[in-house]
Amino acid sequence: MTFSVASGEQFAPRLFAELTQQIRSVSVARPTLDDVFMSDTGRTIRDSEATAGDKNRAMIMAMRRAR
């Protein structure tokens, strides 16, 4: 499960104190520029920089793989 919260380094210890189930692993990471861009626009920076030709080629390749 992945989710985002403000001040994750402060949130995680409070969450663990409240849980009754065993935690197997956890990681806290600051968002990347691409994470922020995706959150704001719904697409990655790479997607927004792709040319129309790139998008057409990607769609054709996806259709070929789906056969």
Beta strands, then each sheet from edge to edge (+ up, - down):
end
